[in-house]
Structure formats: structure tokens, C-alpha cells
Amino acid sequence: MVKRIGWIAPVVIASMLPAFLSLAAGLTSQQAAPRQPMKQMVPDNPSEHTPPVQPIPYSHMKHLSLGLDCKDCHTNPNPGKLMTFPEPDKCMLCHVTVAKDKPSIQKLAEYAKSKQAIPWVRVYTVLPGVAWNHRAHLEAGVKCETCHGQVRQMEAMSEVTSVTTMYSCLNCHEMNQAKTACDTCHKY
């Protein structure tokens, strides 16, 4: 009987070895797989928003690829509620020589010469009744792209996130252990 059973163990081991190795390889690849990205704090807009027509075409993608940063053009003066648009003179620091023959740059030069602000169309608007402050969020370390999306990849700025919704605000505050009481954003 021992002779009859002696051949069973090697056969069973040999038949189970490929399954065991396959299972071990699967576990190893799962451990080596990159972590899933953290849930996006500010979700994308459920519908596509067409970029508004601006008085001068402006490519964030082109300008940011040159090494500019958001704060180079958008300042946050007191009381910190809005980020500003750059004055035409600031744009002309480069465009006095760069692309100066393009019609859009000539239009920019006219704004600068007349000391008129460019009438940019805001893409994101804070809803009535909401007390919003960029400064508080910047000081908390929130990056511009958290709320405004991947601006570095946008030819024309559009409302790609749902940052102006109450859901987005509450979701982000909860994920970051920030205050969620009504009077945090709604002053009565």
C-alpha cells in the first residue's frame, strides 16, 4: 500500500505547483501595483462648459509652459476675496517684443496705452450669499488646480470643475477636516 500511495504526493504537488506559483505571482503584482489616486476633492463638472469669449484670446497652456505661475499674473489683494487679472502693462513687459505683430497683441497694446483694464470675463463666480475668500484657502495650502482643474492643459479657460457648488465645498472641507458649520461660508 505504501508503494501505491508513494506516487500520489509528487503528482498532487506537481499538479498544484502551477496554481500556487500563479497565486504567488498575482499577490506580488498586486503589492507592486501603484496605489489608486486619492478621490478628487472637487469633482469635474457633470456637463461641459464652453469657455467664455474673452476680449483677447489667452492660452494658459502656452503661458504656463513658459514657466509662469498663477501668482505671477493673479494677485490676491486685501481683503483676499478675489484673485485679480493682470494689468495690460504687465502683459506688455513681454509683448512689447514677443508676438507684437499679432492683432490680439496689438489690441493688448491699445489697452495698455489707454491705461484701460482688459474687460476679462470671469469664468468662476461665487454664488450670492456665499462669503468666499481665496486668501484663507491659499494660506491653508490649497493649490489653484484643486479648485480650477488642470489649467496648465487649457488652451482657453473654462469652468471644468464644480467648485462653486455647496456639495464640492462641503466635500473638500470634510476631507480636510475644515469647518463645515453653515456660518463658515454663509454670513447672516
C-alpha positions in Angstrom: 0.0 0.0 0.0 2.9 2.4 0.7 4.2 1.8 -2.8 0.8 2.7 -4.2 0.4 5.9 -2.2 4.1 7.0 -2.7 3.4 8.2 -6.2 0.3 10.3 -5.2 2.2 13.0 -3.2 4.5 14.0 -6.1 1.6 14.0 -8.6 -0.5 16.2 -6.3 2.4 18.6 -5.6 3.3 18.8 -9.3 -0.3 19.5 -10.3 -0.8 22.2 -7.6 2.6 23.9 -8.2 1.5 25.9 -11.2 -1.6 27.1 -9.4 0.5 28.1 -6.3 3.0 29.9 -8.4 0.3 31.8 -10.3 -1.3 32.8 -7.0 2.0 34.0 -5.6 2.8 36.0 -8.8 -0.7 37.6 -8.5 -0.1 38.6 -4.9 3.3 40.0 -5.8 1.9 42.1 -8.7 -0.9 43.4 -6.5 1.7 44.5 -3.9 3.8 46.2 -6.6 0.9 47.9 -8.3 0.7 51.6 -7.7 -1.8 53.0 -5.3 -5.1 54.3 -6.7 -5.1 58.1 -6.8 -6.9 59.7 -3.9 -10.5 60.7 -4.6 -10.7 64.0 -6.3 -11.8 66.7 -3.8 -13.5 69.0 -6.3 -15.3 66.9 -8.9 -15.4 67.8 -12.5 -18.5 69.5 -13.8 -21.0 66.9 -15.0 -21.6 68.9 -18.1 -19.1 70.5 -20.4 -18.9 74.3 -20.2 -17.9 76.3 -23.2 -15.1 78.8 -22.4 -16.5 82.3 -22.5 -15.4 84.6 -25.3 -12.7 86.8 -23.9 -11.7 90.3 -25.2 -8.3 88.9 -26.1 -7.5 85.2 -26.7 -5.3 83.9 -24.0 -3.8 80.5 -23.6 -3.0 79.4 -20.1 -1.3 76.3 -21.6 1.1 78.4 -23.6 2.0 80.9 -20.9 2.3 78.4 -18.1 4.6 76.2 -20.2 7.0 79.2 -20.4 7.5 78.9 -16.6 4.9 81.4 -15.4 3.0 80.6 -12.3 -0.6 81.5 -11.3 0.6 84.1 -8.8 2.8 85.9 -11.4 -0.4 87.2 -13.1 -3.1 86.8 -10.4 -2.6 88.7 -7.2 -4.8 88.5 -4.1 -5.1 92.0 -2.6 -6.9 92.7 0.7 -9.3 91.6 1.8 -8.4 88.4 -0.1 -11.7 87.6 -1.7 -10.8 87.8 -5.4 -7.8 87.0 -7.4 -7.1 89.8 -9.8 -6.4 89.9 -13.5 -3.1 91.3 -14.7 -2.9 94.9 -15.8 -2.1 95.3 -19.6 1.2 96.9 -18.7 2.3 93.6 -17.0 1.5 91.6 -20.2 3.4 94.2 -22.2 6.6 93.5 -20.3 7.0 90.6 -22.7 4.7 91.5 -25.5 6.5 94.7 -26.3 8.7 92.4 -28.3 7.0 89.0 -28.3 4.4 88.5 -31.0 3.9 92.2 -31.3 2.6 92.0 -34.8 -0.4 89.7 -33.9 -3.7 91.5 -33.9 -4.5 90.3 -30.4 -1.2 91.7 -29.1 -1.9 95.0 -30.9 -5.3 95.1 -29.1 -3.5 94.4 -25.8 -1.1 97.3 -26.6 -4.0 99.6 -27.1 -5.4 98.7 -23.7 -2.0 99.4 -22.1 -1.6 102.7 -24.0 -5.0 103.9 -22.9 -4.4 102.7 -19.3 -7.7 100.7 -19.5 -8.1 97.3 -17.8 -8.8 94.4 -20.1 -12.5 93.5 -19.6 -11.8 89.8 -18.9 -14.9 87.6 -18.4 -14.7 85.8 -15.1 -15.0 82.0 -15.5 -15.9 81.1 -12.0 -18.4 83.2 -10.0 -19.1 82.8 -6.3 -22.8 82.4 -5.7 -24.8 85.1 -3.9 -24.9 84.6 -0.2 -21.6 82.8 0.0 -18.7 84.5 1.9 -15.7 83.3 -0.1 -12.1 84.2 0.5 -9.2 83.0 -1.7 -6.6 84.0 0.9 -7.9 81.7 3.6 -7.6 78.8 1.1 -4.2 79.8 -0.2 -2.9 80.1 3.4 -4.3 76.6 4.1 -2.1 75.3 1.2 -4.9 74.7 -1.3 -3.4 74.7 -4.8 -5.1 76.6 -7.6 -5.6 73.4 -9.7 -7.5 71.8 -6.7 -10.5 74.1 -7.5 -9.9 75.2 -11.0 -8.7 72.0 -12.6 -5.7 71.4 -14.8 -5.3 75.0 -16.1 -1.8 74.1 -17.4 -3.5 72.0 -20.0 -6.2 74.5 -21.1 -6.0 76.5 -24.2 -9.0 78.5 -23.1 -10.1 78.7 -19.5 -13.5 77.2 -18.8 -15.5 76.0 -15.8 -14.2 72.4 -15.7 -14.9 71.8 -12.0 -18.0 72.1 -9.9 -16.2 74.2 -7.3 -19.0 76.7 -6.9 -21.4 74.1 -5.6 -22.2 73.6 -2.0 -21.5 69.9 -2.3 -18.0 70.5 -3.6 -17.2 72.9 -0.7 -18.6 70.6 2.0 -16.9 67.5 0.5 -13.5 69.2 0.4 -13.9 70.7 3.9 -14.9 67.2 5.3 -11.9 65.5 3.6 -9.6 68.1 5.0 -11.1 68.4 8.5 -12.1 72.0 7.9 -15.1 73.7 9.5 -18.4 72.7 7.9 -20.8 74.8 10.0 -23.3 76.9 7.9 -21.8 80.2 9.1 -18.4 79.1 7.8 -19.5 80.2 4.3 -22.9 81.9 4.9 -22.8 85.0 7.0 -26.1 86.2 8.3 
